């Protein structure tokens, strides 16, 4: 019996295939060789013919030289932390791609001298929040609060309501973040109630500022009371408001969500926020407020360690000046239109899945630590729960949520332009893996 290993084409011959030659120029040698070795193993196992090894290797190549995969977010969670939070607008993606090469990020082309780093993004942010006397950008929301604590309160005390000592993503806790940079925390009030006099009694000559923290991903209801920024601003120390979600101005659908403009007008000396949540931009931390205070933060030695790169600056500027980003667009989507889309997609998929597919009402959420408790009317395509795994493993990957034995593909988080891709993904998942012959 002939040795099947002799039938396996040699690596150099497979790599000489024109398609793989082009792929090596785009993806690099290692990824292409890995794909070839996997295809050769399939040939040794008898699941693919020697003539099809190169084709199998080409088919298994990633679309880009990264292990990250494109995902269609059909969870109904607009800002999904596990899926990278805010998807960028096309304008932001194009801006980041442009910035990947040499740019004038820190050069004044008119004079040939060093320029203000990221001037375009900072000017756009200042224009978006005219109530701020100064603006600065760091690499995420936690970094913004960290820089404020380092520059203003290291070795001093910060007053914080006990009910606002929150834990954010991946187990990080705001109190621990502050104490890690040498801040003494003075807790006031109880878990559910705090009064202005509690703050006033805790403030002394050692107090650097009073901190107001958005509760982020939870909401306390019932017998509760808190102190708003306007009242805190009557105290004889600065007020720092960590609004979390990156909402720059009031939003009609989120009346209880804190925003930068309102906090500054109420008297906050400094507002910290994220750029990759409700703002809909890249991961970034925003510092907005008193001009002298922001300048002090910008010149602190730690600001260098926390600064953002040119790709983030470009994407942030495009988010602020370009067309409506995906997250605000998803938030504004009309529930009636979503229902029509769901019915159309369910009709299309009915030929493949029959009674196993249906258009259903759904409830979406903001996510990402923003607008806790807010429910958004939505619509979904319901398919069998058994499709959840093959859809996650498909290309593109599709992630929905399993409810009552069905997989719901919520359309509030799926752009209309991706409807056809969603249909094809469901069809492939329902058809099962392609059969292979010997």
N, C-alpha and C positions, 0 to 999 in steps of 0.2 A: 504494500500500500504506500503510495507516495507521501512524503513528508509535507503536510500542509504549509509548513513554514517556508518551503521553497516557492510557494505560489505568492507569497506576500511581496509586493513590489518594494524595491530598495528605497530608503529614505531620500537619497539624492535624486532619484528619478521622480518621485512624487513631488518633491520641492521644485522640480523644474517645470511643473505645470504652470502655465502663464497666469492662471488665477491666483495661485499661491505665491508666485513671484511678486505680483502686485500687492497681495495682502502683506507680505513681509515688509514692503516699503511703507505700508500704512500702519501696521500693528506691531512690527518688530519681529525678530527671529524667534524668540522664546514661545510666544503664543501660537505662532504658526506651527512650529515643531511639535508642541504639545498636541495640537489638533491632529497632526499627521500620525503621531504615535498612537493616539486613541483610535484613529481609523484603521491603522495596521493591526491593532489588537482585535478589532472587530473582524478583520479579514482572517486572522489566525483562528478565531472562534467559529468561523464559517458563516457569520451573519451578513457579510457583505462580500461581493466578488472582488477579485484583484483589480478589475477595470474600474470599479466604483470607489476605490480608496481615496483618490484625489477629490472626487466630488463630495464624499462624506466629510472629508477634512474641511473643505470650503464651506459646506453647509453648517458645520459646528463652530465656525469662527465667531467670536464676539463682534458686535458692531463697532466697538471702540476699544482702545487699549486700557480698559479699566474693568475691575470686577463688579462695579456698580451696574445695575440693570434698570432699564426703563420700566416703570410701573404705571398702569392705568389705575388711578385712585377712584374706586367705586364704593368707598366705605361710607360716604356721606359726611366725613369729617374734613372740613375745609382745610384746616392747618394741622396736618397729621404729622406728629413728631417722628414716628418711625419711618415715614416716607419723605423725610427731609423738609418738613414744614412747607413754606410757601413755594409753589412752583413759580418760576420766573416768567415774566412776559417775554414775548418774542423780541421786543426791543431791548430788554435787559440781557437776553442771551446773546444777541448780536453785539451789544456794547461790550460784554465780557470777552467775546471772541476777538473783537478789535483790540481790546486792551492786552490780549495775550502776547502781542508783539511789542517792540519798542514804542513807547508813548511818551508824551510830555507830562507824565504824572507829577513830576517835581522839577520841571524846567519851564522857564519863561522863554518861549520861542522868539518873542519880539526882541528881547535883550540878550538872549543866550546865557542868562544867569539862572541860578537856582530860583525856582518858583514855589508858591504855596502848594503843598502837597494836597492833591485831590480838590483843588479849588472849585471845579465844576460841581462836584457832589455836595460840597459844603454850601455853596451858594444856592443850589437847588433846595437843600434842606432848610436853609434860612428863609427862603422865599415861601416854602410850604408852611412854616411856623413863624409868622411875622411877630408873634408875641415874645419870641426868644431873642434876647440881646446877643447871645452867642451860641454857637453849635459846634459839636465835635462828634466824631464817629470812632468807635473802637470795635473789637471783633465779635462781641455778643452782648446781650443784655446784662448778664452777670458781670461781665468785665466792666460795663459802665458803672454799676453800683460799686464794684471793687475799687475802681479808680477814684470815685467820689470819696469812699471811705479812707483810702490811702492818703489822698491829698488834703482832706479836710479834718479827718478824725483819728488818725493813727496816734495812739497814746492818750486819747481823750474818750469821752463817752457819747453815745448816741441813744436817744430815747425812742422806744418802739413799743407799740401796743402788743400785748401778749397774743391777741387774736390775729395778729398780722405776722407772726413768726412762722412763715410758711416754708414748706418743702417744695422745691421745684423738681424738674426732671432728673431721673436717674439717681435719686436719693440725695441730691444737693440741697442743703438747707440754708436759707438766708442768714439766720443767726450764726451758723458756723462759718459761713463765708466772711461775715463781718469780723468775728473774733479772730479769724485766721490772719488778719492784717493788723492786729493790735488794737482793735476797737473794744471798749468796754460797753456792753449792752445794759441799758436800764429798762427793764420791762415794766409796763404800766397797765393798769386795768386787769380784767379777767378775760377768759377765753371768748366770752360773748358780749362783754360790755366794757366800754372805756369812756371816760369823760374828759373834757378839757382841763379840769382841775387836776386830774391825774398826771397829765403832761406837765402842767405848771409846777406841781409839787416836785417833779423829778428834775426840772431844769435848774442848773446852777452854773457857776463860772467855768466848770470843766466840760460843759455840754457843747459839742461841736455842731450838732444839728438834730432836729427831730425828723424821723423817717416815717413816711406814710407808704405802706406797701399794699399794692393790689392783691387780693386773695388768690388771684390766678386761677387754679383749677378746682376751686371748691366755693361753696356759698353757705354762710351761716344764716339761718332764718329763725324766727320766733322771738324770744325775749332778748333782743340785741340792741346795741347802740354803738356808734362809732363817731369819730370827730372828723369833719371834713377839712380840706386844705385851707379854706378861708378862715376858719376858726384857729387852726394851728398857726396861721400866719400872724396872729396877734401876739404870739409868744416872742420873747426877746432873743431868739436864735433863728438861724436859717431853717427852712423847710425843704427837705428833699423828698420828692414824690416819685416812687417807682411804679409807673403805670403798667409795666409789663408788656402788653400786647402790641404796642406800636401804633395805636390809633392816634392820629395827629389832630383830628378835629371831631366834633360830635357826629354820630351816625344815627339816623332815624330808627334803624332796626335794633340798635344796641344802646338804648337810653341810659342804662346803668353802667356801661363800660367807661372807665376813666379815659380821658383823652388829654393830649399835651396842651392844646390851646386853652381848655377850660382850667386845667391845673395852674398854668402860668398866670392866667387872668385872676385866679383866686388868690394868688400871692405866693405860689411855690417859687423858691429861689433857683431850684434845679429840678429838672424832670429827667428820669432815665427810662429808656424803653428799648424794645427790640425792633429791628428793621425787617425781620423775616416772619412776622406773624400777620396781623391785620393790615399792616402797611403793604405787605405782599412783595417785599424785596428780598435781597440776599441776607444771609446771616450777618448781623451787625448789631452793635449797641449804640444807641443814640443818647447824647447828652445835650440838653436844651435848657437855656436859662440865662441868668444874669451874666452879662458879658465879661466882667472882671473875674467872676467865679469860674466860668468856662475856660478863660485864658489860663487861669491858675492850674486847672486840671490838665489842660493841653501841654503845659510846660513841666508837669511832674515827670520825674525820671521813668516811672512805670508806664507812662503813656506810650513810650517807644515799644515796650514789650507787648502792649495791647493793641497796637495800631492795625488797621486793615490793609490788605494788599490792593493792588491796582485793579484786579478783576472785580473785587467787591465794590470799590469806589465807582467803577464804570457802571456796574449793574444797578447800584443804588441811585445814581444820577438818572439813568434811563427809567427806573421805576417811578421816580418823582416827577419827571418832565414828560414822559412818554404816554402812550395810551393806557387805559385802565388795566391794571395787572389782573391776573387770574383770580386771586382771592377776593378782591372787591367785586369782581364780575360774578363770581359764584355766589357771593352774599346777596347780590342784587337780583339773581335769577328769579323769574316769575314761576310760581308753583304750577300754574295752569299750563305754561309752555313745557315744563318738565314732564307733566302728565301726558301731554300729547306725544312728546318724544318717547316716553316709556311705552305707550300703546303702539306706536309705529315700530319700535324695535321688537316688541313682543310679537307683533304680527309677522314681522320678517323672520323671526326665529321659530315661529310656530310650525313652519314646514319641516324643521329639523327635530324639534322637541315636542311638538304636539301640545297636549294639555299640561305638560311639565313646565311651561313658561307662561308668565302672566305679568301684566302691568299692575303695580300696587302702589298705594300711598305709602310714604315713608317719612321719617323725621331725621333731619340732618343736624349737625352741631358745628360750632365754630372750631373748637379744639385748640391745641397749642397753648393752653393756659389762658385763653381769651373767652370772655362772655360765658362764664360757667352758668349752667342752668337754662341758657337760651336755646329754644328749640325752633328749627327752621322747617316749615312745611316743604316736603319734597316728594319725589316719585322715583320708583325703582323698577327694574326688571327682575322678577323673581324666577330663579332657575333651581334645579335640584341641588341640594347641599353637596352631593358627591362631586360636583364640578369645582368645588373650592380649591382642592389641591392641584388638579391639572391646570386650572386657570393661573394659579400662582407660579407654576412651573413653566408656563407657556412663554411665548415670545410675541408680543410683549407680555410681561406678567400682569395679571389682573387681580386686584385685591378688593373683595367686597366684605360683607358681614353676614354671618349665618344667624338666622332668627327663625325660631319655630320650625326647624327642619328644612328651611329653604335658604338659599344663598341670594341675598338682595344685592343688586348692583345699582347703587344709588346714583342718579344722574346729575344731582346738584354739583358733584365734584368731578364729573366727566365733561370736558368741553364738547360742544356739539360737533366740532370737527373730528372728534375721535369716535363718533358713533359707529362708523363703518369698521374701524379697527376692533371695537368691542364686539360687534356681531361676529366677525371672523374668528376672534379669539374664543368665543363661546362655541362656535361651530366646531373648531378644532378640538376643544376640550371634550365636547359631547361625542365626537367621532372616535376618540381614544387614540392611542399611539399608533403610528403607521406599522403595518405588519412588515416583517423582514423575512426574506427567503434565504435559503442556503445556497 
